[in-house]
Amino acid sequence: MTYNIVEVKNLKKYFFLKKGVLGTASGVIKAVDDVSFTIERGKNLGVVGESGSGKTTLGKTIMRLYDPTEGEIWLDGVEISKLKGYELKKVRRRMQMVFQDPASSLNPRRDVRSIITAPLDIHGVGTKKERLARAKELLNNVELSEDYLYRRPANLSGGEKQRVSIARALALNPDVVVLDEPTSSLDVSVQAKILTLLADLQKKLKLTYILITHDLSVVRNVTDNTIVMYHGRLVERSTTDNVFNDPLHPYTQTLLSSLPVIFDEELALLPKAKPLPDTSARQTDATQGCPFFDRCPEKIGERCLREELRMLEVKRDHYVSCAKYY
Amino acid sequence: MPEMSTDVDGPLLDVRNLKIHIKSFEGLAEIIDDVCFNLNKKEVIALVGETGCGKSLTAKAILGVLPSNAEVVGGEVLYKGVDLLKLSEHDWRSYRGKELSMIPQNPMVSLNPLLTVGEQLMDLICLQDQPEIALLPYYIRRKKLKKEKKAYDKAIKILEDVALKPAERVMRSYPFQISGGMAQRVCIAMALLGNPSLLVADEPGTSLDVTISKVILDLLEQKIRDLGLSVIFITHNLAVARRISQRILVMYAGNVVEVCDSDKIFAEPLHPYTIGLKKAIPTLIQKEMISIRGRVPSYINPPRGCRFNTRCDRVMDICKLEKPKLVNLEGNHLVACHLYNRR
C-alpha cells in the first residue's frame, strides 16, 4: 500500500493581466494549467522544464504562496488549496521551501541566527533559549560551525548561503521541502556537496523533496519520479528511469537530445537529435491544442491543435500528453 | 605602430607567463599566476574552471580591456608575433574588432538599453571606417559619427547571417523586447562584424535554456567553421567545452593545471583537481557525486607552491614549497603537478 504525502489534482494558476487605472482585465497567463500528480512519502519528485514553463509557479502554488485558480492540493490527506488564516499557518509548518536565489532570498541586514529562527518566531515555537539551541542544531545539520551564527549573508559564500537557506527551511521539521533550483548558482564541486547534504538530510529527517530544476543530470541523480512541463502544461510524467531511458513526448526527446554531455557512455543514452525549428515564442494563436506544436519535430498536423490535451497512460506508469499516442 | 608580420609560423596567439594582480580593499590579490598557453590557427580551445579562477580576467587581458584596478605585472601576450600588452590605445584600434573580438558574457546586459538593436549595429558598422573617433565620449561620438548609407542594408544582412528573422523587426526592437537567445545572436553578429581572426567567447549560451543554448552553439560552430576562426571559449560547463573545443585548458585559482585534447581529458584526467571535477559532475549515469574538500584559497595570501595543495588528496611536501611547472607528458597532455614531474 503506497502512501501519498502530496496529491495535486487539476491544479491551475492563472495570472490576469490588468490594464489602465481601472484595472480592466486585458489578458491571462496560464502559468500552471491543469497539472496533476502524486508524490509518495520519501520519493523525490523532479520538476523539469525551460524557464517560463511554470515550474516555480507550480512550486509556489503547492506551498500556497500563490492562491490556486482552480484545483486541489492534498497534503497528507488534508485538502489545503482553500485553507485560510490559522488553518493555513498550521499546515505551513509541514511544508517549506528553499528559494531560487539564496543571495536574494536572505535578508542582508539580519544575521544567520535570526534568519534561521525566523520560522520559529513566526510560529511561536519554544523559548528564546530553545530557539538558539535549535539554530545551533540546524547549523550542525547543514554542516556549518557555530561561528556562523552571527554572520550576515554578505560574509557567506554561495554554498554557505544555500546551506543557511536549507537550515531555515528545516527549522520547523517539515515533511515536504520544495527546492527551487537549489544548485543552479553554484559551481560543480560545491553543487556536489549540497546535493550530498540534501541526500543525507533526507535519510536523517525522512523528508520528501520536490526538486525544481532545469539541470537534467541533477534530476537524474536525485529524484525517483519526474514531471516535464512546457508552457504551464504537463507533457510527461513517470519514474525518472522511464523519462530518461525511454522519453515518449517529442519535447522531452528534444530536451534530452540537446543536453551536452561529457562522457561517451552518456551519449549512448540520449535519444538521437532531431532538427529543432528555431522559435521559442508561439506563433499560432490557437488557445486550444498542444503548446509545443510550433516547435515540434514530429507534429502530425491538424490533430495536434484540435484534440483536447490529456495525459494518457501510454506505458505502465508512464503518462504522456501528445496526440501521437491517442 | 608596431609592425605586423602577415605570415608567422607557429601559434596565432601565445600567452607566456601572464601574471595579473588586482588591487582591492583587503590588499593585493594575486589572481592570474603564471598562465601559459597557445592557440593555433583555426583551433578552438576552451578555458574551463570554477567561478573566480581567472578565466574571464585572462580573456580581458588578451583583449586589453582589463578593469582599472587590475595590473599586468608580467608576461607576454603574443598575437601574430606582436606583444598585445605593450600596445597603446591608439594602436589597439587596428586590432580590436578587426583582429580580435569578443562575445560578452551576458548579452542582455551588454546591449545598450536606450538604443534599438538597429541603431547599435549601424553605429558599429559606421565606426569600422572611422576608428579615430572610437575613443571619444559616447554622446560626442554619436554626433560626429558619419552615417553610412549602406549601413542599414549591411546590418540587415549580418542579422540574417545569424539566422535572426525577420531582421527588420529585430532592427526596430529595443534589447528588452527581444529574447535572450535573440540577444545572444545579436552579440555574435556584432562580434563577427569586423571579420576577426581570433574570437573570445565568454560563456555564450549559459544563461539560456538547454534547447536554445544548443541552437546557439550550433550557430557558433557553423560560423567558426565557415569563417575559419580561432576561438578561446570560456565556460564553466565542462560538457559544453567538450562539445565545442578541440583542446581543453583546466584552470584553478589563476593557474592552468591541465591541458589536453577535449575527448581525452575526462576519460583519463591526471591532475588531482581535474580528477576531483570528474567525480563531482552529475551525469546521466547514476553515480555518487563526490565533491572536492575545502574551498578555493584566498588570492590575497595564496598558498605557497601549488595553489591546490590545501585541497589535494595526494599532497606531498614539495607541493607546499615549489610551484609545479606545466610539463608535456605523452601526446600533448600537459599537467602542472609534482606527481608527474618526477619521471
Chai-1 contact restraints between the chains, C-beta under 6 A:
chainA,res_idxA,chainB,res_idxB,connection_type,confidence,min_distance_angstrom,max_distance_angstrom,comment,restraint_id
A,E50,B,D209,contact,1.0,0.0,6.0,A-B,restraint_1
A,S51,B,D209,contact,1.0,0.0,6.0,A-B,restraint_2
A,D187,B,E50,contact,1.0,0.0,6.0,A-B,restraint_3
A,D187,B,T51,contact,1.0,0.0,6.0,A-B,restraint_4
A,V188,B,A280,contact,1.0,0.0,6.0,A-B,restraint_5
A,V188,B,I281,contact,1.0,0.0,6.0,A-B,restraint_6
A,S189,B,A280,contact,1.0,0.0,6.0,A-B,restraint_7
A,S189,B,S291,contact,1.0,0.0,6.0,A-B,restraint_8
A,S189,B,I292,contact,1.0,0.0,6.0,A-B,restraint_9
A,A192,B,A280,contact,1.0,0.0,6.0,A-B,restraint_10
A,A192,B,M289,contact,1.0,0.0,6.0,A-B,restraint_11
A,A192,B,S291,contact,1.0,0.0,6.0,A-B,restraint_12
A,K193,B,S291,contact,1.0,0.0,6.0,A-B,restraint_13
A,L195,B,M289,contact,1.0,0.0,6.0,A-B,restraint_14
A,S217,B,P282,contact,1.0,0.0,6.0,A-B,restraint_15
A,S217,B,T283,contact,1.0,0.0,6.0,A-B,restraint_16
A,S217,B,L284,contact,1.0,0.0,6.0,A-B,restraint_17
A,V218,B,P282,contact,1.0,0.0,6.0,A-B,restraint_18
A,R220,B,L284,contact,1.0,0.0,6.0,A-B,restraint_19
A,N221,B,P282,contact,1.0,0.0,6.0,A-B,restraint_20
A,N221,B,Q286,contact,1.0,0.0,6.0,A-B,restraint_21
A,T254,B,T211,contact,1.0,0.0,6.0,A-B,restraint_22
A,S258,B,V210,contact,1.0,0.0,6.0,A-B,restraint_23
A,S258,B,T211,contact,1.0,0.0,6.0,A-B,restraint_24
A,S258,B,K214,contact,1.0,0.0,6.0,A-B,restraint_25
A,L259,B,V210,contact,1.0,0.0,6.0,A-B,restraint_26
A,P260,B,A239,contact,1.0,0.0,6.0,A-B,restraint_27
A,P260,B,V240,contact,1.0,0.0,6.0,A-B,restraint_28
A,P260,B,R243,contact,1.0,0.0,6.0,A-B,restraint_29
A,V261,B,A239,contact,1.0,0.0,6.0,A-B,restraint_30
A,I262,B,L238,contact,1.0,0.0,6.0,A-B,restraint_31
A,I262,B,A239,contact,1.0,0.0,6.0,A-B,restraint_32
A,I262,B,R242,contact,1.0,0.0,6.0,A-B,restraint_33
A,I262,B,F266,contact,1.0,0.0,6.0,A-B,restraint_34
A,E265,B,I285,contact,1.0,0.0,6.0,A-B,restraint_35
A,E266,B,T283,contact,1.0,0.0,6.0,A-B,restraint_36
A,E266,B,L284,contact,1.0,0.0,6.0,A-B,restraint_37
A,L269,B,L284,contact,1.0,0.0,6.0,A-B,restraint_38
A,D278,B,V215,contact,1.0,0.0,6.0,A-B,restraint_39
A,S280,B,S179,contact,1.0,0.0,6.0,A-B,restraint_40
